[in-house]
Amino acid sequence: MGFLHRHRNLTPYLLLAPGLLYLGLFFVVPLGFLAYQSLESGNFDVGYAFTWAWGNYWDAIQNYRGHFIRSLEYAGIATVLALLFGYPLAYWIAFRGGRWKNLLLLFIVAPFFVTYLIRTLAWESILADHGPVVSVLRDVGILGNDGRLLATSTAVVAGITYNFFPFMALPLYVSLEQIDPRLIEAAQDLYASKWKAFLRITLPLSLPGVVAGTLLTFIPAAGDFINAQLLGSPKNHMIGNVIQSKFLELTDYPAAASMSFVLMATILVMVALYARAVGTEKLTG
Amino acid sequence: MTSTTLEVGRPRESPFGRIWALVKHHVLTVYALLAFVYLMLPIAIVIAFSFNNPVGRFNYTWSSFTLNNWKNWDGVPGLRSAMVLSLEIALLASIVATLLGTLIALALVRYGFRGRGATNFLIFLPLSTPEIVLGASLLTLFLNLSIVFGFWTILIAHVMFCISFAVVTVKARLIGFDRHLEEAAMDLGANEWVTFRKVTLPLIAPAILAALLLCFAISIDDFVVTYFVAGSRTTFPLFVWGAARVGAPPQVNVIATFIFAVAVIGMVANVLVQMRRERAAATA
């Protein structure tokens, strides 16, 4: 440690080196390879050659615009639904949970303890044509006699909403739980109605949680392909399904790589726009 | 329920406000209970169908109760080796990622240095990249370098996506850390290493444990990235994926139920210990 003592300003770099080196090698460098691959042309049989094939990007957007839009649409709807369902629940635990708060939180994280794929398969059986939900909906006339839920966009959005719900509810809870209840009492002492106190005190103070939850839900949802694969039909396939099959089944690497970048860029742009709309200071919290 | 006592003796509130408060109070509770049912419903199905005796290949409709799936949890070829691989990867990946992540977190919270912003950004980036892009980029790396897919490629990938989670977890604890304790140790003649071992490490141990558990949970559940880099190896989620196409055997539900039970028992025990400690602290 004598060396470290004499070179104190080196210590942080020594601490950082192994981890950052690792991320450089296995996160940054692979993205470079992906970028390189996205500008190649050729096919699996004759091999690929780097030709600055920007056309791959144009093709990706042209041919799969529907998939991109659908991904953003499904992810967007699922994020809004998770926010609407999650906020009252997080509020109830934070303000009414008393000393059972931490135990009640378990209900929110519990889905994470069941393997993602198995959760989704369970939804498949719940929404199946002979399952309980469809038969009830048919009985009350919401669904026609041959109406179904599986293989529809409803099922895919429902699956995404459920699977990423904890990502929304947990940050919401954390920000709500930190609110000093005396602030709300003070507002009410100053003649604010409960509703007004909520709008003027609770809601603004919980915005960091809303922002964090929205991002944590939207980003993985937009790249998801499992829900569309298991709960949807090819009509509901998202861009993740296309990337996955082009990489692993069709071995059309340049096209899949360029689509990956378009997906990443789209998400980054949406996140930036969102951050701008809500104010960046709230992003960093 | 502090809020109910507050409502007493508030005559200045409008009648509408009082009714609204009453409705809201109960509506919210009913809503919360319904939300819990919604969150638990698929889990209940998974658990119930681990006791099902399915007719035919698909374990989708209930036929009769049996304990056979639990007795023969090992009765499906490939399931045990998939489970073993998942556990090995999760154990190794969580240890390596937590070690690397803790060092980064220490540097970020403890030291001012050039490149802090860039480091924070590099930690944030993998968290905000869709998993499919992480998997795809590793796939192209390994393909282009002609690395054989298997145990090592899976491990490399899992460590990569776990590091950021470990950094975030440990950092959160270090920020609320009282540096005076360390200064006191140094004043009493301890050198940096001894101070770290005797003061810092025990204080951040809970955060390190939390990071380990989080990484373990993320690793053992990962499907997307693993799917891209596994080659011919099969982890538990990959096994489920393959089995789902031809009808997943009820043994898959048995394993899922078992993992769920272990996790929940661990969490409940942890929460109860915490509650008891808080109560003891409150009465002391």
Interface residues (C-beta under 8 A of the other chain):
Chain A: M1 L4 H5 N9 T11 P12 Y13 L15 L16 P18 G19 L20 Y22 L23 F26 F27 V28 V29 P30 L31 F33 L34 Y36 Q37 F85 P88 L89 Y91 W92 I93 F95 R96 G98 R99 N102 L103 L106 F107 I108 V109 A110 P111 F112 F113 V114 T115 Y116 L117 I118 R119 L121 A122 W123 E124 S125 I126 A128 H130 Y162 F165 P181 E185 Q188 Y191 S193 K194 W195 L215 I219 P220 A222 G223 D224 F225 I226 L230 G240 I243 Q244 F247 L248 Y253 A256 A257 S260 F261 L263 M264 I267 L268 V271
Chain B: M1 T2 S3 L6 R10 R12 E13 S14 G17 W20 A21 K24 L28 T29 Y31 A32 A35 F36 Y38 L39 M40 L41 P42 I43 I45 V46 F49 Y60 T61 L100 G101 L103 I104 L106 A107 R110 Y111 F113 T119 L122 I123 L125 P126 S128 T129 P130 E131 I132 V133 L134 A136 S137 L138 L139 T140 L141 L143 N144 I156 A157 V159 M160 I163 V167 N191 E192 W193 A217 D221 F223 V224 Y227 F228 F236 P237 V240 W241 A244 A248 V252 N253 A256 I259 F260 A263 V264 M267 V268 V271 L272 Q274 M275 E278
